[in-house]
């Protein structure tokens, strides 16, 4: 595979868009194009060994008797 082919492949996933246009409080309100962009961004983050979680975190601390 040539370097030129790799560059074209990479560019197909590069987007320029204002954050206010892209961000949304509710994922269900996003149009299909933005859902795909978000999926690609999450996939890249996972590939870079980052952790993304949409689960609510609940940390319980037990009382310690001294």
PQR file of N, CA, C, O and H, with PARSE charges and radii, in Angstrom:
ATOM      1  N   UNK A   1       0.845  -1.173   0.000 -0.4000 1.5000
ATOM      2  CA  UNK A   1       0.000   0.000   0.000 -0.0000 2.0000
ATOM      3  C   UNK A   1       0.890   1.235   0.000  0.5500 1.7000
ATOM      4  O   UNK A   1       1.846   1.319   0.771 -0.5500 1.4000
ATOM      5  N   UNK A   2       0.580   2.172  -0.849 -0.4000 1.5000
ATOM      6  CA  UNK A   2       1.396   3.377  -0.935 -0.0000 2.0000
ATOM      7  C   UNK A   2       1.013   4.369   0.159  0.5500 1.7000
ATOM      8  O   UNK A   2      -0.072   4.297   0.737 -0.5500 1.4000
ATOM      9  H   UNK A   2      -0.196   2.104  -1.475  0.4000 1.0000
ATOM     10  N   UNK A   3       1.924   5.290   0.426 -0.4000 1.5000
ATOM     11  CA  UNK A   3       1.666   6.334   1.419 -0.0000 2.0000
ATOM     12  C   UNK A   3       0.502   7.209   0.986  0.5500 1.7000
ATOM     13  O   UNK A   3      -0.284   7.660   1.819 -0.5500 1.4000
ATOM     14  H   UNK A   3       2.805   5.349  -0.044  0.4000 1.0000
ATOM     15  N   UNK A   4       0.390   7.448  -0.288 -0.4000 1.5000
ATOM     16  CA  UNK A   4      -0.693   8.284  -0.804 -0.0000 2.0000
ATOM     17  C   UNK A   4      -2.057   7.667  -0.491  0.5500 1.7000
ATOM     18  O   UNK A   4      -2.986   8.391  -0.135 -0.5500 1.4000
ATOM     19  H   UNK A   4       1.028   7.082  -0.965  0.4000 1.0000
ATOM     20  N   UNK A   5      -2.191   6.365  -0.614 -0.4000 1.5000
ATOM     21  CA  UNK A   5      -3.461   5.690  -0.323 -0.0000 2.0000
ATOM     22  C   UNK A   5      -3.807   5.817   1.160  0.5500 1.7000
ATOM     23  O   UNK A   5      -4.974   5.983   1.515 -0.5500 1.4000
ATOM     24  H   UNK A   5      -1.436   5.777  -0.903  0.4000 1.0000
ATOM     25  N   UNK A   6      -2.799   5.741   2.020 -0.4000 1.5000
ATOM     26  CA  UNK A   6      -3.032   5.867   3.458 -0.0000 2.0000
ATOM     27  C   UNK A   6      -3.519   7.267   3.784  0.5500 1.7000
ATOM     28  O   UNK A   6      -4.443   7.431   4.580 -0.5500 1.4000
ATOM     29  H   UNK A   6      -1.851   5.606   1.732  0.4000 1.0000
ATOM     30  N   UNK A   7      -2.921   8.261   3.190 -0.4000 1.5000
ATOM     31  CA  UNK A   7      -3.343   9.642   3.442 -0.0000 2.0000
ATOM     32  C   UNK A   7      -4.792   9.854   3.026  0.5500 1.7000
ATOM     33  O   UNK A   7      -5.554  10.483   3.761 -0.5500 1.4000
ATOM     34  H   UNK A   7      -2.170   8.128   2.543  0.4000 1.0000
ATOM     35  N   UNK A   8      -5.184   9.347   1.874 -0.4000 1.5000
ATOM     36  CA  UNK A   8      -6.561   9.504   1.412 -0.0000 2.0000
ATOM     37  C   UNK A   8      -7.515   8.802   2.367  0.5500 1.7000
ATOM     38  O   UNK A   8      -8.590   9.320   2.667 -0.5500 1.4000
ATOM     39  H   UNK A   8      -4.566   8.836   1.277  0.4000 1.0000
ATOM     40  N   UNK A   9      -7.127   7.631   2.842 -0.4000 1.5000
ATOM     41  CA  UNK A   9      -7.961   6.886   3.774 -0.0000 2.0000
ATOM     42  C   UNK A   9      -8.137   7.674   5.072  0.5500 1.7000
ATOM     43  O   UNK A   9      -9.236   7.725   5.624 -0.5500 1.4000
ATOM     44  H   UNK A   9      -6.254   7.210   2.598  0.4000 1.0000
ATOM     45  N   UNK A  10      -7.061   8.284   5.556 -0.4000 1.5000
ATOM     46  CA  UNK A  10      -7.133   9.061   6.788 -0.0000 2.0000
ATOM     47  C   UNK A  10      -8.000  10.297   6.596  0.5500 1.7000
ATOM     48  O   UNK A  10      -8.811  10.617   7.466 -0.5500 1.4000
ATOM     49  H   UNK A  10      -6.168   8.243   5.107  0.4000 1.0000
ATOM     50  N   UNK A  11      -7.849  10.989   5.493 -0.4000 1.5000
ATOM     51  CA  UNK A  11      -8.591  12.226   5.260 -0.0000 2.0000
ATOM     52  C   UNK A  11     -10.092  11.988   5.167  0.5500 1.7000
ATOM     53  O   UNK A  11     -10.873  12.898   5.446 -0.5500 1.4000
ATOM     54  H   UNK A  11      -7.191  10.730   4.787  0.4000 1.0000
ATOM     55  N   UNK A  12     -10.505  10.811   4.790 -0.4000 1.5000
ATOM     56  CA  UNK A  12     -11.936  10.569   4.657 -0.0000 2.0000
ATOM     57  C   UNK A  12     -12.619  10.630   6.022  0.5500 1.7000
ATOM     58  O   UNK A  12     -13.835  10.812   6.089 -0.5500 1.4000
ATOM     59  H   UNK A  12      -9.871  10.072   4.564  0.4000 1.0000
ATOM     60  N   UNK A  13     -11.858  10.482   7.117 -0.4000 1.5000
ATOM     61  CA  UNK A  13     -12.430  10.549   8.456 -0.0000 2.0000
ATOM     62  C   UNK A  13     -12.127  11.871   9.158  0.5500 1.7000
ATOM     63  O   UNK A  13     -12.386  11.998  10.355 -0.5500 1.4000
ATOM     64  H   UNK A  13     -10.871  10.334   7.063  0.4000 1.0000
ATOM     65  N   UNK A  14     -11.591  12.849   8.448 -0.4000 1.5000
ATOM     66  CA  UNK A  14     -11.293  14.114   9.098 -0.0000 2.0000
ATOM     67  C   UNK A  14     -12.413  15.105   8.798  0.5500 1.7000
ATOM     68  O   UNK A  14     -12.831  15.262   7.651 -0.5500 1.4000
ATOM     69  H   UNK A  14     -11.381  12.746   7.476  0.4000 1.0000
ATOM     70  N   UNK A  15     -12.884  15.761   9.839 -0.4000 1.5000
ATOM     71  CA  UNK A  15     -14.017  16.675   9.713 -0.0000 2.0000
ATOM     72  C   UNK A  15     -13.656  18.024  10.318  0.5500 1.7000
ATOM     73  O   UNK A  15     -12.887  18.105  11.276 -0.5500 1.4000
ATOM     74  H   UNK A  15     -12.544  15.632  10.770  0.4000 1.0000
ATOM     75  N   UNK A  16     -14.219  19.072   9.748 -0.4000 1.5000
ATOM     76  CA  UNK A  16     -14.104  20.399  10.330 -0.0000 2.0000
ATOM     77  C   UNK A  16     -15.516  20.885  10.593  0.5500 1.7000
ATOM     78  O   UNK A  16     -16.312  21.042   9.667 -0.5500 1.4000
ATOM     79  H   UNK A  16     -14.844  19.006   8.970  0.4000 1.0000
ATOM     80  N   UNK A  17     -15.822  21.122  11.858 -0.4000 1.5000
ATOM     81  CA  UNK A  17     -17.168  21.544  12.221 -0.0000 2.0000
ATOM     82  C   UNK A  17     -17.111  22.278  13.549  0.5500 1.7000
ATOM     83  O   UNK A  17     -16.338  21.910  14.434 -0.5500 1.4000
ATOM     84  H   UNK A  17     -15.175  20.995  12.610  0.4000 1.0000
ATOM     85  N   UNK A  18     -17.925  23.311  13.690 -0.4000 1.5000
ATOM     86  CA  UNK A  18     -18.023  24.073  14.915 -0.0000 2.0000
ATOM     87  C   UNK A  18     -18.542  23.177  16.036  0.5500 1.7000
ATOM     88  O   UNK A  18     -19.463  22.391  15.815 -0.5500 1.4000
ATOM     89  H   UNK A  18     -18.553  23.609  12.971  0.4000 1.0000
ATOM     90  N   UNK A  19     -17.963  23.281  17.244 -0.4000 1.5000
ATOM     91  CA  UNK A  19     -18.378  22.426  18.359 -0.0000 2.0000
ATOM     92  C   UNK A  19     -19.854  22.628  18.697  0.5500 1.7000
ATOM     93  O   UNK A  19     -20.549  21.658  19.003 -0.5500 1.4000
ATOM     94  H   UNK A  19     -17.214  23.920  17.424  0.4000 1.0000
ATOM     95  N   UNK A  20     -20.346  23.865  18.648 -0.4000 1.5000
ATOM     96  CA  UNK A  20     -21.749  24.122  18.981 -0.0000 2.0000
ATOM     97  C   UNK A  20     -22.703  23.428  18.014  0.5500 1.7000
ATOM     98  O   UNK A  20     -23.795  23.022  18.410 -0.5500 1.4000
ATOM     99  H   UNK A  20     -19.782  24.652  18.400  0.4000 1.0000
ATOM    100  N   UNK A  21     -22.309  23.291  16.768 -0.4000 1.5000
ATOM    101  CA  UNK A  21     -23.134  22.576  15.794 -0.0000 2.0000
ATOM    102  C   UNK A  21     -23.107  21.073  16.058  0.5500 1.7000
ATOM    103  O   UNK A  21     -24.099  20.378  15.839 -0.5500 1.4000
ATOM    104  H   UNK A  21     -21.422  23.622  16.446  0.4000 1.0000
ATOM    105  N   UNK A  22     -21.966  20.579  16.530 -0.4000 1.5000
ATOM    106  CA  UNK A  22     -21.789  19.138  16.705 -0.0000 2.0000
ATOM    107  C   UNK A  22     -22.329  18.625  18.034  0.5500 1.7000
ATOM    108  O   UNK A  22     -22.939  17.557  18.082 -0.5500 1.4000
ATOM    109  H   UNK A  22     -21.160  21.143  16.708  0.4000 1.0000
ATOM    110  N   UNK A  23     -22.112  19.371  19.111 -0.4000 1.5000
ATOM    111  CA  UNK A  23     -22.483  18.879  20.436 -0.0000 2.0000
ATOM    112  C   UNK A  23     -23.995  18.919  20.636  0.5500 1.7000
ATOM    113  O   UNK A  23     -24.689  19.782  20.097 -0.5500 1.4000
ATOM    114  H   UNK A  23     -21.617  20.239  19.072  0.4000 1.0000
ATOM    115  N   UNK A  24     -24.481  17.974  21.416 -0.4000 1.5000
ATOM    116  CA  UNK A  24     -25.907  17.893  21.708 -0.0000 2.0000
ATOM    117  C   UNK A  24     -26.080  17.235  23.065  0.5500 1.7000
ATOM    118  O   UNK A  24     -25.364  16.291  23.399 -0.5500 1.4000
ATOM    119  H   UNK A  24     -23.917  17.274  21.853  0.4000 1.0000
ATOM    120  N   UNK A  25     -27.031  17.734  23.847 -0.4000 1.5000
ATOM    121  CA  UNK A  25     -27.285  17.161  25.168 -0.0000 2.0000
ATOM    122  C   UNK A  25     -27.859  15.763  25.027  0.5500 1.7000
ATOM    123  O   UNK A  25     -27.532  14.871  25.810 -0.5500 1.4000
ATOM    124  H   UNK A  25     -27.612  18.501  23.575  0.4000 1.0000
ATOM    125  N   UNK A  26     -28.700  15.571  24.047 -0.4000 1.5000
ATOM    126  CA  UNK A  26     -29.384  14.297  23.880 -0.0000 2.0000
ATOM    127  C   UNK A  26     -28.926  13.629  22.589  0.5500 1.7000
ATOM    128  O   UNK A  26     -29.128  14.169  21.501 -0.5500 1.4000
ATOM    129  H   UNK A  26     -28.965  16.295  23.410  0.4000 1.0000
ATOM    130  N   UNK A  27     -28.308  12.450  22.709 -0.4000 1.5000
ATOM    131  CA  UNK A  27     -27.797  11.728  21.543 -0.0000 2.0000
ATOM    132  C   UNK A  27     -28.902  11.429  20.536  0.5500 1.7000
ATOM    133  O   UNK A  27     -28.651  11.411  19.331 -0.5500 1.4000
ATOM    134  H   UNK A  27     -28.144  12.012  23.593  0.4000 1.0000
ATOM    135  N   UNK A  28     -30.118  11.197  21.013 -0.4000 1.5000
ATOM    136  CA  UNK A  28     -31.230  10.870  20.124 -0.0000 2.0000
ATOM    137  C   UNK A  28     -31.590  12.030  19.206  0.5500 1.7000
ATOM    138  O   UNK A  28     -32.194  11.822  18.153 -0.5500 1.4000
ATOM    139  H   UNK A  28     -30.323  11.212  21.992  0.4000 1.0000
ATOM    140  N   UNK A  29     -31.224  13.249  19.594 -0.4000 1.5000
ATOM    141  CA  UNK A  29     -31.536  14.423  18.776 -0.0000 2.0000
ATOM    142  C   UNK A  29     -30.531  14.629  17.645  0.5500 1.7000
ATOM    143  O   UNK A  29     -30.784  15.420  16.736 -0.5500 1.4000
ATOM    144  H   UNK A  29     -30.734  13.417  20.448  0.4000 1.0000
ATOM    145  N   UNK A  30     -29.411  13.938  17.686 -0.4000 1.5000
ATOM    146  CA  UNK A  30     -28.402  14.091  16.637 -0.0000 2.0000
ATOM    147  C   UNK A  30     -28.892  13.486  15.329  0.5500 1.7000
ATOM    148  O   UNK A  30     -29.582  12.466  15.326 -0.5500 1.4000
ATOM    149  H   UNK A  30     -29.206  13.296  18.424  0.4000 1.0000
ATOM    150  N   UNK A  31     -28.533  14.120  14.220 -0.4000 1.5000
ATOM    151  CA  UNK A  31     -28.860  13.514  12.931 -0.0000 2.0000
ATOM    152  C   UNK A  31     -27.885  12.366  12.662  0.5500 1.7000
ATOM    153  O   UNK A  31     -26.869  12.239  13.345 -0.5500 1.4000
ATOM    154  H   UNK A  31     -27.973  14.948  14.222  0.4000 1.0000
ATOM    155  N   UNK A  32     -28.188  11.551  11.691 -0.4000 1.5000
ATOM    156  CA  UNK A  32     -27.402  10.343  11.421 -0.0000 2.0000
ATOM    157  C   UNK A  32     -25.933  10.663  11.132  0.5500 1.7000
ATOM    158  O   UNK A  32     -25.043   9.934  11.568 -0.5500 1.4000
ATOM    159  H   UNK A  32     -29.013  11.654  11.136  0.4000 1.0000
ATOM    160  N   UNK A  33     -25.681  11.741  10.407 -0.4000 1.5000
ATOM    161  CA  UNK A  33     -24.309  12.124  10.072 -0.0000 2.0000
ATOM    162  C   UNK A  33     -23.498  12.417  11.338  0.5500 1.7000
ATOM    163  O   UNK A  33     -22.356  11.975  11.458 -0.5500 1.4000
ATOM    164  H   UNK A  33     -26.404  12.333  10.053  0.4000 1.0000
ATOM    165  N   UNK A  34     -24.084  13.160  12.279 -0.4000 1.5000
ATOM    166  CA  UNK A  34     -23.370  13.477  13.514 -0.0000 2.0000
ATOM    167  C   UNK A  34     -23.222  12.261  14.419  0.5500 1.7000
ATOM    168  O   UNK A  34     -22.243  12.163  15.158 -0.5500 1.4000
ATOM    169  H   UNK A  34     -25.012  13.520  12.182  0.4000 1.0000
ATOM    170  N   UNK A  35     -24.173  11.333  14.376 -0.4000 1.5000
ATOM    171  CA  UNK A  35     -24.031  10.086  15.141 -0.0000 2.0000
ATOM    172  C   UNK A  35     -22.836   9.292  14.620  0.5500 1.7000
ATOM    173  O   UNK A  35     -22.078   8.714  15.399 -0.5500 1.4000
ATOM    174  H   UNK A  35     -24.969  11.412  13.776  0.4000 1.0000
ATOM    175  N   UNK A  36     -22.675   9.270  13.300 -0.4000 1.5000
ATOM    176  CA  UNK A  36     -21.535   8.568  12.705 -0.0000 2.0000
ATOM    177  C   UNK A  36     -20.222   9.244  13.089  0.5500 1.7000
ATOM    178  O   UNK A  36     -19.239   8.564  13.384 -0.5500 1.4000
ATOM    179  H   UNK A  36     -23.290   9.740  12.668  0.4000 1.0000
ATOM    180  N   UNK A  37     -20.196  10.581  13.087 -0.4000 1.5000
ATOM    181  CA  UNK A  37     -18.991  11.318  13.482 -0.0000 2.0000
ATOM    182  C   UNK A  37     -18.636  11.023  14.935  0.5500 1.7000
ATOM    183  O   UNK A  37     -17.466  10.832  15.268 -0.5500 1.4000
ATOM    184  H   UNK A  37     -20.994  11.134  12.847  0.4000 1.0000
ATOM    185  N   UNK A  38     -19.642  10.988  15.794 -0.4000 1.5000
ATOM    186  CA  UNK A  38     -19.402  10.691  17.199 -0.0000 2.0000
ATOM    187  C   UNK A  38     -18.870   9.272  17.368  0.5500 1.7000
ATOM    188  O   UNK A  38     -17.970   9.034  18.173 -0.5500 1.4000
ATOM    189  H   UNK A  38     -20.593  11.144  15.523  0.4000 1.0000
ATOM    190  N   UNK A  39     -19.421   8.337  16.615 -0.4000 1.5000
ATOM    191  CA  UNK A  39     -18.946   6.955  16.665 -0.0000 2.0000
ATOM    192  C   UNK A  39     -17.495   6.835  16.244  0.5500 1.7000
ATOM    193  O   UNK A  39     -16.726   6.095  16.857 -0.5500 1.4000
ATOM    194  H   UNK A  39     -20.152   8.530  15.960  0.4000 1.0000
ATOM    195  N   UNK A  40     -17.119   7.556  15.206 -0.4000 1.5000
ATOM    196  CA  UNK A  40     -15.726   7.538  14.743 -0.0000 2.0000
ATOM    197  C   UNK A  40     -14.815   8.150  15.802  0.5500 1.7000
ATOM    198  O   UNK A  40     -13.738   7.619  16.074 -0.5500 1.4000
ATOM    199  H   UNK A  40     -17.744   8.157  14.708  0.4000 1.0000
ATOM    200  N   UNK A  41     -15.239   9.260  16.400 -0.4000 1.5000
ATOM    201  CA  UNK A  41     -14.429   9.913  17.437 -0.0000 2.0000
ATOM    202  C   UNK A  41     -14.238   8.994  18.640  0.5500 1.7000
ATOM    203  O   UNK A  41     -13.140   8.907  19.189 -0.5500 1.4000
ATOM    204  H   UNK A  41     -16.114   9.691  16.179  0.4000 1.0000
ATOM    205  N   UNK A  42     -15.305   8.308  19.050 -0.4000 1.5000
ATOM    206  CA  UNK A  42     -15.203   7.376  20.178 -0.0000 2.0000
ATOM    207  C   UNK A  42     -14.285   6.215  19.816  0.5500 1.7000
ATOM    208  O   UNK A  42     -13.469   5.783  20.630 -0.5500 1.4000
ATOM    209  H   UNK A  42     -16.197   8.378  18.605  0.4000 1.0000
ATOM    210  N   UNK A  43     -14.422   5.715  18.595 -0.4000 1.5000
ATOM    211  CA  UNK A  43     -13.560   4.624  18.138 -0.0000 2.0000
ATOM    212  C   UNK A  43     -12.095   5.015  18.153  0.5500 1.7000
ATOM    213  O   UNK A  43     -11.243   4.219  18.549 -0.5500 1.4000
ATOM    214  H   UNK A  43     -15.085   6.066  17.934  0.4000 1.0000
ATOM    215  N   UNK A  44     -11.794   6.230  17.726 -0.4000 1.5000
ATOM    216  CA  UNK A  44     -10.406   6.701  17.744 -0.0000 2.0000
ATOM    217  C   UNK A  44      -9.902   6.842  19.177  0.5500 1.7000
ATOM    218  O   UNK A  44      -8.751   6.513  19.466 -0.5500 1.4000
ATOM    219  H   UNK A  44     -12.486   6.876  17.404  0.4000 1.0000
ATOM    220  N   UNK A  45     -10.755   7.327  20.072 -0.4000 1.5000
ATOM    221  CA  UNK A  45     -10.346   7.474  21.471 -0.0000 2.0000
ATOM    222  C   UNK A  45     -10.051   6.116  22.089  0.5500 1.7000
ATOM    223  O   UNK A  45      -9.074   5.964  22.822 -0.5500 1.4000
ATOM    224  H   UNK A  45     -11.690   7.594  19.838  0.4000 1.0000
ATOM    225  N   UNK A  46     -10.891   5.130  21.797 -0.4000 1.5000
ATOM    226  CA  UNK A  46     -10.663   3.780  22.312 -0.0000 2.0000
ATOM    227  C   UNK A  46      -9.367   3.220  21.738  0.5500 1.7000
ATOM    228  O   UNK A  46      -8.591   2.576  22.445 -0.5500 1.4000
ATOM    229  H   UNK A  46     -11.685   5.254  21.202  0.4000 1.0000
ATOM    230  N   UNK A  47      -9.141   3.469  20.456 -0.4000 1.5000
ATOM    231  CA  UNK A  47      -7.925   2.974  19.812 -0.0000 2.0000
ATOM    232  C   UNK A  47      -6.674   3.602  20.424  0.5500 1.7000
ATOM    233  O   UNK A  47      -5.599   3.002  20.388 -0.5500 1.4000
ATOM    234  H   UNK A  47      -9.771   3.992  19.882  0.4000 1.0000
ATOM    235  N   UNK A  48      -6.805   4.789  20.979 -0.4000 1.5000
ATOM    236  CA  UNK A  48      -5.664   5.456  21.615 -0.0000 2.0000
ATOM    237  C   UNK A  48      -5.574   5.105  23.094  0.5500 1.7000
ATOM    238  O   UNK A  48      -4.863   5.767  23.849 -0.5500 1.4000
ATOM    239  H   UNK A  48      -7.678   5.276  21.009  0.4000 1.0000
ATOM    240  N   UNK A  49      -6.289   4.069  23.508 -0.4000 1.5000
ATOM    241  CA  UNK A  49      -6.231   3.552  24.874 -0.0000 2.0000
ATOM    242  C   UNK A  49      -6.822   4.512  25.902  0.5500 1.7000
ATOM    243  O   UNK A  49      -6.356   4.573  27.040 -0.5500 1.4000
ATOM    244  H   UNK A  49      -6.867   3.531  22.894  0.4000 1.0000
ATOM    245  N   UNK A  50      -7.844   5.257  25.501 -0.4000 1.5000
ATOM    246  CA  UNK A  50      -8.556   6.116  26.437 -0.0000 2.0000
ATOM    247  C   UNK A  50      -9.832   5.411  26.862  0.5500 1.7000
ATOM    248  O   UNK A  50     -10.314   4.522  26.160 -0.5500 1.4000
ATOM    249  H   UNK A  50      -8.222   5.207  24.577  0.4000 1.0000
ATOM    250  N   UNK A  51     -10.374   5.795  27.986 -0.4000 1.5000
ATOM    251  CA  UNK A  51     -11.600   5.180  28.475 -0.0000 2.0000
ATOM    252  C   UNK A  51     -12.746   6.173  28.338  0.5500 1.7000
ATOM    253  O   UNK A  51     -12.653   7.311  28.798 -0.5500 1.4000
ATOM    254  H   UNK A  51      -9.983   6.518  28.556  0.4000 1.0000
ATOM    255  N   UNK A  52     -13.830   5.730  27.700 -0.4000 1.5000
ATOM    256  CA  UNK A  52     -15.039   6.532  27.565 -0.0000 2.0000
ATOM    257  C   UNK A  52     -16.164   5.749  28.207  0.5500 1.7000
ATOM    258  O   UNK A  52     -16.358   4.571  27.907 -0.5500 1.4000
ATOM    259  H   UNK A  52     -13.906   4.805  27.326  0.4000 1.0000
ATOM    260  N   UNK A  53     -16.903   6.395  29.087 -0.4000 1.5000
ATOM    261  CA  UNK A  53     -18.008   5.718  29.760 -0.0000 2.0000
ATOM    262  C   UNK A  53     -19.215   6.631  29.798  0.5500 1.7000
ATOM    263  O   UNK A  53     -19.106   7.809  30.135 -0.5500 1.4000
ATOM    264  H   UNK A  53     -16.746   7.352  29.332  0.4000 1.0000
ATOM    265  N   UNK A  54     -20.372   6.079  29.448 -0.4000 1.5000
ATOM    266  CA  UNK A  54     -21.611   6.828  29.513 -0.0000 2.0000
ATOM    267  C   UNK A  54     -22.444   6.376  30.707  0.5500 1.7000
ATOM    268  O   UNK A  54     -23.611   6.749  30.829 -0.5500 1.4000
ATOM    269  H   UNK A  54     -20.461   5.122  29.174  0.4000 1.0000
ATOM    270  N   UNK A  55     -21.850   5.579  31.581 -0.4000 1.5000
ATOM    271  CA  UNK A  55     -22.555   5.088  32.756 -0.0000 2.0000
ATOM    272  C   UNK A  55     -22.378   6.067  33.910  0.5500 1.7000
ATOM    273  O   UNK A  55     -21.332   6.700  34.050 -0.5500 1.4000
ATOM    274  H   UNK A  55     -20.902   5.276  31.481  0.4000 1.0000
ATOM    275  N   UNK A  56     -23.406   6.180  34.725 -0.4000 1.5000
ATOM    276  CA  UNK A  56     -23.313   7.032  35.902 -0.0000 2.0000
ATOM    277  C   UNK A  56     -22.460   6.320  36.946  0.5500 1.7000
ATOM    278  O   UNK A  56     -22.656   5.136  37.220 -0.5500 1.4000
ATOM    279  H   UNK A  56     -24.256   5.666  34.611  0.4000 1.0000
ATOM    280  N   UNK A  57     -21.531   7.038  37.512 -0.4000 1.5000
ATOM    281  CA  UNK A  57     -20.640   6.451  38.501 -0.0000 2.0000
ATOM    282  C   UNK A  57     -21.221   6.680  39.892  0.5500 1.7000
ATOM    283  O   UNK A  57     -21.589   7.801  40.244 -0.5500 1.4000
ATOM    284  H   UNK A  57     -21.372   7.999  37.290  0.4000 1.0000
ATOM    285  N   UNK A  58     -21.298   5.621  40.669 -0.4000 1.5000
ATOM    286  CA  UNK A  58     -21.828   5.695  42.022 -0.0000 2.0000
ATOM    287  C   UNK A  58     -20.787   5.102  42.964  0.5500 1.7000
ATOM    288  O   UNK A  58     -20.574   3.889  42.975 -0.5500 1.4000
ATOM    289  H   UNK A  58     -20.999   4.711  40.383  0.4000 1.0000
ATOM    290  N   UNK A  59     -20.144   5.948  43.748 -0.4000 1.5000
ATOM    291  CA  UNK A  59     -19.108   5.496  44.673 -0.0000 2.0000
ATOM    292  C   UNK A  59     -19.682   5.541  46.080  0.5500 1.7000
ATOM    293  O   UNK A  59     -20.131   6.588  46.545 -0.5500 1.4000
ATOM    294  H   UNK A  59     -20.317   6.933  43.739  0.4000 1.0000
ATOM    295  N   UNK A  60     -19.663   4.397  46.751 -0.4000 1.5000
ATOM    296  CA  UNK A  60     -20.179   4.316  48.119 -0.0000 2.0000
ATOM    297  C   UNK A  60     -19.005   4.170  49.075  0.5500 1.7000
ATOM    298  O   UNK A  60     -18.118   3.342  48.866 -0.5500 1.4000
ATOM    299  H   UNK A  60     -19.297   3.547  46.373  0.4000 1.0000
ATOM    300  N   UNK A  61     -19.009   4.971  50.108 -0.4000 1.5000
ATOM    301  CA  UNK A  61     -17.957   4.897  51.117 -0.0000 2.0000
ATOM    302  C   UNK A  61     -18.569   4.306  52.379  0.5500 1.7000
ATOM    303  O   UNK A  61     -19.582   4.795  52.879 -0.5500 1.4000
ATOM    304  H   UNK A  61     -19.730   5.643  50.278  0.4000 1.0000
ATOM    305  N   UNK A  62     -17.953   3.265  52.882 -0.4000 1.5000
ATOM    306  CA  UNK A  62     -18.426   2.658  54.119 -0.0000 2.0000
ATOM    307  C   UNK A  62     -17.842   3.418  55.307  0.5500 1.7000
ATOM    308  O   UNK A  62     -16.719   3.919  55.258 -0.5500 1.4000
ATOM    309  H   UNK A  62     -17.131   2.867  52.476  0.4000 1.0000
ATOM    310  N   UNK A  63     -18.621   3.488  56.356 -0.4000 1.5000
ATOM    311  CA  UNK A  63     -18.132   4.142  57.566 -0.0000 2.0000
ATOM    312  C   UNK A  63     -17.094   3.244  58.222  0.5500 1.7000
ATOM    313  O   UNK A  63     -17.279   2.031  58.317 -0.5500 1.4000
ATOM    314  H   UNK A  63     -19.534   3.081  56.396  0.4000 1.0000
ATOM    315  N   UNK A  64     -16.012   3.842  58.668 -0.4000 1.5000
ATOM    316  CA  UNK A  64     -14.941   3.097  59.324 -0.0000 2.0000
ATOM    317  C   UNK A  64     -14.977   3.430  60.811  0.5500 1.7000
ATOM    318  O   UNK A  64     -14.857   4.592  61.199 -0.5500 1.4000
ATOM    319  H   UNK A  64     -15.861   4.828  58.591  0.4000 1.0000
ATOM    320  N   UNK A  65     -15.144   2.406  61.635 -0.4000 1.5000
ATOM    321  CA  UNK A  65     -15.124   2.605  63.086 -0.0000 2.0000
ATOM    322  C   UNK A  65     -13.678   2.592  63.571  0.5500 1.7000
ATOM    323  O   UNK A  65     -12.938   1.642  63.313 -0.5500 1.4000
ATOM    324  H   UNK A  65     -15.242   1.462  61.319  0.4000 1.0000
ATOM    325  N   UNK A  66     -13.282   3.650  64.273 -0.4000 1.5000
ATOM    326  CA  UNK A  66     -11.901   3.739  64.757 -0.0000 2.0000
ATOM    327  C   UNK A  66     -11.781   3.188  66.150  0.5500 1.7000
ATOM    328  O   UNK A  66     -10.690   3.181  66.720 -0.5500 1.4000
ATOM    329  H   UNK A  66     -13.884   4.421  64.482  0.4000 1.0000
TER
END
